């Protein structure tokens, strides 16, 4: 009897020792290095996840944003991607097409995934490969004192400025002599801003960067009549002196040199702090087919080669809880990607002072083309915009972009769309 007891005790102690010595499975994650507020909020969320359970431990590595996409591509070729990575939503279809991402349906909690708005998901051919905690929205910023002085009404969600009304407003502001350039659309910015900021104007005219029914052609969308009209309108902003083609910076509005600034919701914190109650936020323009705002920000996904997709999914499930989304949205002044999370925030809940951005996103957002060809679409579109601003023939500029995009699609056998 004593022998049995000693044996049982030894077995129990051995089991307890093994359990005590067991270490959580490490889940490697990459994210882009960005603002201090966002990194701090992200690190706090990771710490909360690690403290919430004993099975997994997420270890994150920060990668410089400027080299982030190239780093992912290089790691994918070498078979060294981490389990979890964040990605700018427009590049998700390209990563998915290349076989670097795992579809999230079946891995994530479907109820949590379903609560995320469509613009908070990154998809390719009907499958979700990424999901984000926050988004941003475009808008027009001005001062109430400017509107009052020049007899200009405030645009509203129900009645945004039409093309004709806005052209008259710009002409009035220009003629007043108060503003050498009354409008700022951030011509000093480069890269993704052209597609994110200016494609919504194109879409409001009725054009687009690609035929979204097939994702095989840009002909007729990027160089059709609506697109040509958009290009002529964009050119007129320069030739009429409404915008500064060679703006030295994007501070003209804050410094009083510009009357109306076309910018993203990311700017509202700074503008509100400096301008107080004089700040006015308005929906963007209805150029014929209703206002359009860009959508899709940084998302989380799971690499296809992850050896522990269950652990990676548990981490992302944790981030999708309304409390976690709300914490991130509050930290970075961004739009929560679920209504349940918005209700927990100070500014984006119903009645919150920045609720308008949630409403703009909900009503006007259009996600950038979900195709692996998007990087080429974006760079070709940027070149066309710059050529138009610089005086090149509008249709020639758009035709050139269409040729580059369609050649790339053909060279890649339609990216799986045929």
C-alpha positions as CSV (number, residue, x, y, z in Angstrom):
1,X,0.0,0.0,0.0
2,X,2.8,2.4,0.9
3,X,4.6,1.4,-2.4
4,X,1.5,2.2,-4.4
5,X,1.1,5.6,-2.6
6,X,4.7,6.5,-3.2
7,X,4.3,5.6,-6.9
8,X,1.2,7.6,-7.3
9,X,2.7,10.5,-5.5
10,X,5.8,10.4,-7.8
11,X,3.6,10.3,-10.9
12,X,1.5,13.3,-9.7
13,X,4.6,15.3,-8.9
14,X,6.2,14.5,-12.3
15,X,3.0,15.6,-14.0
16,X,2.9,18.8,-12.0
17,X,6.5,19.5,-12.7
18,X,6.1,19.0,-16.4
19,X,3.1,21.3,-16.4
20,X,5.0,24.0,-14.4
21,X,7.9,23.8,-16.8
22,X,5.7,23.9,-20.0
23,X,6.1,27.1,-21.9
24,X,3.5,28.9,-23.9
25,X,3.8,28.3,-27.7
26,X,5.5,31.4,-29.2
27,X,3.5,33.1,-32.0
28,X,5.8,35.4,-34.1
29,X,4.2,38.5,-35.4
30,X,5.3,41.4,-37.6
31,X,3.8,44.9,-37.7
32,X,4.8,48.1,-39.4
33,X,6.5,50.7,-37.2
34,X,4.2,53.8,-37.1
35,X,3.1,56.5,-34.6
36,X,4.1,56.2,-31.0
37,X,0.4,56.2,-29.9
38,X,-0.4,53.3,-32.2
39,X,2.6,51.2,-31.3
40,X,1.9,51.8,-27.6
41,X,-1.7,50.7,-28.0
42,X,-0.7,47.7,-30.0
43,X,1.9,46.6,-27.5
44,X,-0.6,47.0,-24.7
45,X,-3.1,44.8,-26.6
46,X,-0.5,42.1,-27.1
47,X,0.4,42.2,-23.4
48,X,-3.3,41.8,-22.5
49,X,-3.6,38.8,-24.8
50,X,-0.5,37.2,-23.4
51,X,-1.7,37.8,-19.8
52,X,-5.2,36.4,-20.6
53,X,-4.1,32.8,-21.2
54,X,-1.2,30.5,-20.8
55,X,-1.2,28.6,-24.2
56,X,0.4,31.2,-26.5
57,X,2.7,34.1,-26.3
58,X,2.8,36.6,-29.1
59,X,6.2,38.1,-29.8
60,X,6.1,41.1,-32.2
61,X,8.8,42.6,-34.3
62,X,8.5,46.1,-35.7
63,X,9.5,46.6,-39.3
64,X,10.1,50.1,-40.8
65,X,7.0,51.1,-42.7
66,X,8.9,52.2,-45.8
67,X,10.4,48.8,-46.2
68,X,7.5,46.7,-44.9
69,X,6.0,45.3,-48.1
70,X,9.5,44.6,-49.6
71,X,10.4,42.8,-46.3
72,X,7.2,40.6,-46.5
73,X,7.9,39.7,-50.1
74,X,11.5,38.8,-49.4
75,X,10.5,36.7,-46.3
76,X,7.8,34.9,-48.4
77,X,10.4,33.9,-51.1
78,X,12.7,32.6,-48.4
79,X,9.8,30.8,-46.6
80,X,10.4,32.8,-43.4
81,X,7.2,34.7,-42.8
82,X,5.9,35.0,-39.2
83,X,2.6,33.5,-38.2
84,X,0.8,36.9,-37.9
85,X,1.5,40.0,-39.9
86,X,-0.2,43.3,-40.5
87,X,-0.7,44.6,-44.0
88,X,-2.0,47.6,-45.8
89,X,-5.4,46.4,-47.0
90,X,-4.9,47.1,-50.7
91,X,-1.9,44.7,-51.0
92,X,-3.8,41.8,-49.3
93,X,-5.1,40.4,-52.6
94,X,-1.6,40.3,-54.0
95,X,-0.3,38.5,-51.0
96,X,-3.2,36.1,-51.1
97,X,-2.8,35.4,-54.8
98,X,0.9,34.6,-54.2
99,X,-0.1,32.0,-51.7
100,X,1.3,33.8,-48.7
101,X,-1.9,34.1,-46.6
102,X,-4.4,31.7,-45.2
103,X,-8.2,32.4,-45.6
104,X,-9.6,33.5,-42.2
105,X,-13.1,31.9,-42.5
106,X,-13.0,28.7,-40.5
107,X,-10.0,30.0,-38.4
108,X,-11.6,33.0,-36.8
109,X,-14.7,33.1,-34.6
110,X,-17.4,33.7,-37.3
111,X,-19.5,35.9,-34.9
112,X,-16.6,38.2,-34.3
113,X,-15.8,38.3,-38.1
114,X,-19.4,39.0,-39.0
115,X,-19.5,42.1,-36.7
116,X,-16.7,43.7,-38.7
117,X,-17.9,46.1,-41.4
118,X,-17.1,45.1,-45.0
119,X,-14.4,47.9,-45.3
120,X,-12.6,46.3,-42.4
121,X,-11.9,43.1,-44.3
122,X,-9.5,42.3,-47.0
123,X,-10.7,39.8,-49.6
124,X,-9.6,38.1,-52.8
125,X,-12.0,36.1,-54.9
126,X,-14.7,36.0,-52.2
127,X,-12.5,34.8,-49.4
128,X,-11.5,37.0,-46.4
129,X,-7.7,37.1,-45.8
130,X,-7.3,40.0,-43.4
131,X,-9.2,42.0,-40.9
132,X,-8.6,45.4,-39.3
133,X,-9.5,47.2,-36.1
134,X,-9.8,50.7,-37.5
135,X,-10.4,52.7,-40.7
136,X,-10.2,56.3,-41.8
137,X,-12.5,58.5,-44.0
138,X,-12.0,61.5,-46.2
139,X,-13.7,64.8,-45.6
140,X,-13.5,68.5,-46.2
141,X,-12.1,70.7,-43.4
142,X,-12.8,74.4,-43.1
143,X,-13.4,77.1,-40.5
144,X,-16.9,78.4,-39.6
145,X,-15.5,81.9,-39.7
146,X,-14.5,81.4,-43.3
147,X,-17.9,80.1,-44.3
148,X,-19.6,83.0,-42.5
149,X,-17.4,85.7,-44.0
150,X,-17.9,84.5,-47.5
151,X,-21.6,83.5,-47.3
152,X,-21.0,79.8,-47.9
153,X,-23.3,77.2,-46.5
154,X,-22.0,74.2,-44.5
155,X,-22.3,71.0,-46.5
156,X,-24.1,68.1,-44.7
157,X,-24.4,64.4,-44.9
158,X,-27.8,64.8,-46.5
159,X,-26.7,67.7,-48.8
160,X,-23.0,67.6,-49.7
161,X,-21.6,70.1,-52.2
162,X,-22.3,69.3,-55.8
163,X,-19.7,69.9,-58.5
164,X,-21.4,73.1,-59.7
165,X,-21.8,74.5,-56.2
166,X,-18.3,73.7,-55.2
167,X,-16.8,75.3,-58.4
168,X,-18.8,78.4,-57.5
169,X,-17.4,78.3,-53.9
170,X,-13.8,78.0,-55.1
171,X,-14.3,80.9,-57.6
172,X,-15.8,83.1,-54.8
173,X,-12.9,82.3,-52.4
174,X,-10.3,82.9,-55.1
175,X,-11.9,86.2,-56.1
176,X,-12.0,87.4,-52.5
177,X,-8.2,87.8,-52.4
178,X,-8.1,86.2,-49.0
179,X,-6.6,82.9,-50.4
180,X,-4.1,82.7,-53.2
181,X,-5.0,79.0,-53.4
182,X,-8.4,78.4,-51.7
183,X,-8.3,74.5,-51.9
184,X,-5.7,72.0,-50.7
185,X,-5.8,68.4,-51.9
186,X,-2.3,67.5,-50.8
187,X,-0.4,67.6,-54.0
188,X,2.8,67.5,-52.0
189,X,2.0,63.8,-51.1
190,X,3.1,60.9,-53.2
191,X,2.6,57.2,-53.4
192,X,-0.7,55.7,-52.3
193,X,-2.4,59.1,-51.7
194,X,-3.2,59.5,-55.4
195,X,-5.3,56.3,-55.4
196,X,-6.7,56.8,-51.9
197,X,-7.5,60.5,-52.3
198,X,-8.2,61.1,-56.0
199,X,-9.8,57.8,-57.2
200,X,-12.9,58.7,-55.0
201,X,-13.3,61.8,-57.1
202,X,-13.0,59.7,-60.3
203,X,-15.6,57.3,-58.9
204,X,-17.9,60.2,-58.0
205,X,-17.8,61.2,-61.6
206,X,-18.9,57.7,-62.6
207,X,-15.5,56.2,-63.6
208,X,-13.2,53.8,-61.8
209,X,-9.7,52.3,-62.0
210,X,-10.8,48.9,-63.3
211,X,-13.9,47.0,-64.3
212,X,-14.9,45.4,-61.0
213,X,-17.2,42.9,-62.6
214,X,-14.3,41.1,-64.2
215,X,-11.1,42.6,-62.8
216,X,-9.6,42.0,-66.2
217,X,-9.8,45.4,-67.9
218,X,-9.5,49.1,-67.2
219,X,-10.6,50.1,-70.7
220,X,-13.8,52.2,-70.5
221,X,-13.5,52.7,-66.8
222,X,-10.2,54.6,-66.4
223,X,-10.4,56.2,-69.8
224,X,-14.1,56.5,-70.5
225,X,-16.2,59.7,-70.8
226,X,-16.6,60.0,-67.0
227,X,-12.9,59.5,-66.4
228,X,-12.1,62.1,-69.0
229,X,-14.5,64.6,-67.4
230,X,-12.8,63.9,-64.0
231,X,-9.4,64.5,-65.5
232,X,-10.5,67.8,-67.0
233,X,-11.9,68.9,-63.7
234,X,-8.7,67.9,-61.9
235,X,-6.7,69.9,-64.4
236,X,-8.9,72.9,-64.0
237,X,-8.2,73.0,-60.3
238,X,-4.6,73.8,-61.3
239,X,-5.2,76.1,-64.3
240,X,-7.8,78.2,-62.4
241,X,-5.4,78.6,-59.5
242,X,-7.7,76.8,-57.0
243,X,-4.9,74.4,-55.8
244,X,-1.1,74.8,-55.6
245,X,0.4,72.2,-57.9
246,X,3.7,72.5,-56.2
247,X,2.6,72.9,-52.6
248,X,5.7,73.0,-50.3
249,X,3.8,71.3,-47.5
250,X,0.3,70.3,-46.3
251,X,0.1,73.1,-43.6
252,X,-1.7,75.7,-45.6
253,X,-5.1,75.2,-43.9
254,X,-3.7,75.4,-40.4
255,X,-1.7,78.5,-41.2
256,X,-4.6,80.3,-42.8
257,X,-3.3,80.2,-46.4
258,X,-6.0,77.8,-47.5
259,X,-9.8,77.9,-47.0
260,X,-10.8,74.2,-47.5
261,X,-8.6,71.2,-46.9
262,X,-9.4,67.8,-48.4
263,X,-7.9,65.4,-45.9
264,X,-8.5,62.3,-43.9
265,X,-10.1,61.8,-40.5
266,X,-6.5,61.2,-39.1
267,X,-6.1,65.0,-39.1
268,X,-9.1,65.8,-36.9
269,X,-7.3,65.5,-33.6
270,X,-4.7,68.1,-34.5
271,X,-7.2,70.4,-36.2
272,X,-9.6,70.2,-33.3
273,X,-6.9,71.1,-30.8
274,X,-5.7,74.1,-32.8
275,X,-9.0,75.5,-34.1
276,X,-11.5,74.5,-31.4
277,X,-15.1,75.3,-32.1
278,X,-14.1,77.1,-35.3
279,X,-13.3,73.8,-37.0
280,X,-16.0,72.5,-39.5
281,X,-15.9,69.0,-40.8
282,X,-18.0,68.3,-44.0
283,X,-18.6,65.3,-46.3
284,X,-16.6,65.2,-49.5
285,X,-18.0,66.2,-52.9
286,X,-20.8,64.8,-54.9
287,X,-19.4,65.1,-58.4
288,X,-22.3,63.5,-60.1
289,X,-22.7,60.0,-58.7
290,X,-22.6,60.7,-55.0
291,X,-19.7,61.2,-52.6
292,X,-17.1,58.5,-52.3
293,X,-14.4,58.0,-49.7
294,X,-11.5,55.6,-49.7
295,X,-11.4,52.8,-47.2
296,X,-9.3,50.0,-46.0
297,X,-6.4,50.6,-43.6
298,X,-3.9,48.3,-41.9
299,X,-5.1,44.8,-41.3
300,X,-4.0,41.6,-39.6
301,X,-3.7,38.3,-41.4
302,X,-2.2,34.8,-40.9
303,X,0.5,33.4,-43.1
304,X,-0.2,30.2,-45.0
305,X,2.9,28.6,-43.6
306,X,2.1,29.3,-40.0
307,X,2.7,26.1,-38.0
308,X,0.1,27.1,-35.4
309,X,-2.8,28.8,-37.1
310,X,-5.0,28.0,-34.1
311,X,-2.8,30.2,-31.9
312,X,-2.6,32.9,-34.5
313,X,-6.4,32.9,-34.8
314,X,-6.8,33.2,-31.1
315,X,-4.7,36.3,-31.0
316,X,-6.7,37.9,-33.9
317,X,-10.0,36.9,-32.3
318,X,-8.8,38.7,-29.2
319,X,-8.1,41.9,-31.2
320,X,-11.6,41.7,-32.7
321,X,-13.4,42.0,-29.4
322,X,-15.3,45.3,-29.3
323,X,-13.3,46.4,-26.2
324,X,-10.0,45.9,-28.0
325,X,-11.2,47.6,-31.2
326,X,-12.5,50.5,-29.1
327,X,-9.2,50.8,-27.2
328,X,-7.2,51.0,-30.5
329,X,-9.7,53.5,-32.1
330,X,-9.4,55.8,-29.1
331,X,-5.6,55.6,-29.0
332,X,-5.2,56.5,-32.7
333,X,-8.3,58.7,-33.3
334,X,-9.5,56.3,-36.0
335,X,-12.9,54.9,-37.0
336,X,-13.7,51.6,-35.2
337,X,-14.6,48.8,-37.6
338,X,-17.7,47.6,-35.8
339,X,-20.7,49.4,-34.4
340,X,-20.4,47.5,-31.1
341,X,-16.9,49.0,-30.7
342,X,-18.0,52.4,-31.8
343,X,-20.5,52.4,-29.0
344,X,-17.7,52.0,-26.5
345,X,-15.6,54.9,-27.8
346,X,-15.8,58.5,-26.6
347,X,-15.9,60.2,-30.0
348,X,-17.4,57.7,-32.5
349,X,-20.5,56.5,-30.5
350,X,-23.8,58.0,-31.4
351,X,-23.7,61.6,-30.4
352,X,-19.9,61.6,-30.3
353,X,-18.1,64.7,-31.7
354,X,-16.4,62.7,-34.4
355,X,-19.4,60.4,-35.2
356,X,-19.6,62.0,-38.7
357,X,-16.5,60.1,-39.8
358,X,-18.2,56.7,-38.9
359,X,-21.3,57.9,-40.9
360,X,-19.2,59.0,-43.9
361,X,-17.4,55.6,-43.9
362,X,-20.7,53.7,-43.5
363,X,-22.5,55.5,-46.3
364,X,-19.8,56.5,-48.8
365,X,-16.8,54.1,-48.5
366,X,-15.6,52.2,-51.5
367,X,-12.8,49.8,-51.0
368,X,-9.9,50.0,-53.4
369,X,-9.9,47.3,-56.1
370,X,-9.5,43.9,-54.6
371,X,-7.1,42.4,-57.1
372,X,-3.5,41.3,-57.1
373,X,-3.0,43.9,-59.9
374,X,-3.6,46.7,-57.4
375,X,0.0,47.8,-56.9
376,X,0.3,48.4,-60.6
377,X,-3.1,50.1,-60.7
378,X,-2.0,52.4,-58.0
379,X,1.4,53.4,-59.5
380,X,-0.1,53.8,-63.0
381,X,-2.9,55.9,-61.7
382,X,-0.5,58.1,-59.7
383,X,1.5,58.8,-62.9
384,X,-1.6,59.6,-64.8
385,X,-2.7,62.1,-62.1
386,X,0.7,63.8,-62.1
387,X,0.8,64.0,-65.9
388,X,-2.7,65.6,-65.9
389,X,-1.7,68.1,-63.3
390,X,1.4,68.9,-65.3
391,X,-0.5,69.7,-68.5
392,X,-0.3,66.4,-70.5
393,X,-3.4,65.6,-72.5
394,X,-6.0,64.0,-70.2
395,X,-7.0,61.1,-72.5
396,X,-3.5,60.3,-73.5
397,X,-2.5,60.1,-69.8
398,X,-5.4,57.8,-69.0
399,X,-4.9,55.6,-72.0
400,X,-1.2,55.2,-71.0
401,X,-2.3,54.0,-67.5
402,X,-4.9,51.6,-69.0
403,X,-2.2,50.1,-71.3
404,X,0.2,49.4,-68.4
405,X,-2.5,47.9,-66.1
406,X,-4.0,45.6,-68.8
407,X,-0.6,44.5,-69.9
408,X,0.3,43.5,-66.3
409,X,-3.0,41.6,-66.0
410,X,-2.3,39.7,-69.2
411,X,1.3,38.9,-68.2
412,X,-0.1,37.4,-65.0
413,X,-2.9,35.4,-66.7
414,X,-5.6,37.5,-65.2
415,X,-4.5,37.0,-61.6
416,X,-7.0,34.1,-61.3
417,X,-10.0,36.0,-62.5
418,X,-10.4,34.1,-65.8
